[in-house]
């Protein structure tokens, strides 16, 4: 069993539009990548810092990870699965696929706090 589910950009957009306030969206890219833009509502936890921040992600809530193309976010899903999380999602194709679909990318300084 893989331990997570892939989402395409439209699947993620639907989840975000449905307004599940328990959904946690996490950007695992580097600070330089995040500075180029992010998906509205995302938290920023660089992949290399995930082990020290994993406890801040509530196991009762679904967590969607994304990165540039989907590889690092897949690693994040696999790591959290080992930590006991079972509602994990990976944005297939990452923010590149999200942007290619025409969905919004906002400057990092416009992310909600």
KAGI-V487694 format. One record per residue. N is the residue number from 1. RES is the residue in three letters. PSI is psi in radians with two decimals (none if undefined). OMEGA is omega as a letter, one per 20 degrees, with the letter a starting at -180 (none if undefined). D_LAST is the distance of its C-alpha to the last C-alpha in whole Angstrom. Layout:
n=[N	N]
res=[RES	RES]
psi=[PSI	PSI]
omega=[OMEGA	OMEGA]
d_last=[D_LAST	D_LAST]
This chain:
n=[1	2	3	4	5	6	7	8	9	10	11	12	13	14	15	16	17	18	19	20	21	22	23	24	25	26	27	28	29	30	31	32	33	34	35	36	37	38	39	40	41	42	43	44	45	46	47	48	49	50	51	52	53	54	55	56	57	58	59	60	61	62	63	64	65	66	67	68	69	70	71	72	73	74	75	76	77	78	79	80	81	82	83	84	85	86	87	88	89	90	91	92	93	94	95	96	97	98	99	100	101	102	103	104	105	106	107	108	109	110	111	112	113]
res=[UNK	UNK	UNK	UNK	UNK	UNK	UNK	UNK	UNK	UNK	UNK	UNK	UNK	UNK	UNK	UNK	UNK	UNK	UNK	UNK	UNK	UNK	UNK	UNK	UNK	UNK	UNK	UNK	UNK	UNK	UNK	UNK	UNK	UNK	UNK	UNK	UNK	UNK	UNK	UNK	UNK	UNK	UNK	UNK	UNK	UNK	UNK	UNK	UNK	UNK	UNK	UNK	UNK	UNK	UNK	UNK	UNK	UNK	UNK	UNK	UNK	UNK	UNK	UNK	UNK	UNK	UNK	UNK	UNK	UNK	UNK	UNK	UNK	UNK	UNK	UNK	UNK	UNK	UNK	UNK	UNK	UNK	UNK	UNK	UNK	UNK	UNK	UNK	UNK	UNK	UNK	UNK	UNK	UNK	UNK	UNK	UNK	UNK	UNK	UNK	UNK	UNK	UNK	UNK	UNK	UNK	UNK	UNK	UNK	UNK	UNK	UNK	UNK]
psi=[2.33	-0.78	0.08	2.95	2.40	2.46	2.49	2.94	-0.66	-0.62	-0.80	-0.75	-0.72	-0.77	-0.75	-0.69	-0.57	-0.27	0.54	1.81	-0.21	-0.27	2.26	2.08	2.14	2.18	2.07	0.30	3.06	2.81	-0.67	-0.68	-0.74	-0.61	-0.41	-0.17	2.70	2.91	2.31	2.35	-0.01	2.54	2.76	2.00	1.76	2.49	-0.74	-0.28	-0.01	-0.75	-0.62	-0.21	-0.02	-0.63	-0.32	-0.19	1.92	2.18	-0.36	-0.22	2.54	2.45	2.22	2.15	2.55	2.75	-2.63	-0.85	-0.11	-0.22	-0.85	-0.62	-0.56	-0.73	-0.70	-0.74	-0.81	-0.71	-0.87	-0.54	-0.72	-0.41	0.07	0.08	2.49	0.02	1.28	2.48	2.53	2.23	1.82	2.20	-0.12	-2.80	-0.41	-0.79	-0.70	-0.89	-0.69	-0.49	-0.20	0.19	2.75	2.40	2.23	2.68	2.56	-0.58	-0.07	0.11	2.51	2.56	none]
omega=[a	r	r	a	r	r	r	a	a	r	r	r	r	r	r	r	r	r	r	a	r	a	r	r	a	r	a	a	r	r	r	r	a	a	r	r	a	r	a	r	a	r	r	r	r	a	a	r	a	r	a	a	a	a	r	r	a	a	a	a	r	a	r	r	r	r	a	a	r	a	a	r	r	r	r	r	a	r	a	r	r	a	r	r	a	r	a	a	r	r	a	a	r	a	r	r	r	a	r	r	r	r	a	r	a	r	a	a	r	r	r	a	none]
d_last=[35	32	29	27	27	26	25	25	23	24	24	20	20	22	20	17	19	21	17	18	15	16	15	13	13	13	14	16	18	18	16	19	18	15	15	17	15	13	13	11	9	9	8	10	13	16	19	21	19	19	22	20	17	19	19	15	16	18	21	21	19	19	18	18	18	18	19	21	25	24	26	23	21	25	25	22	23	27	25	23	26	28	26	27	24	26	24	22	22	22	22	25	25	22	20	23	25	22	22	26	26	24	21	18	16	14	13	11	9	9	6	4	0]
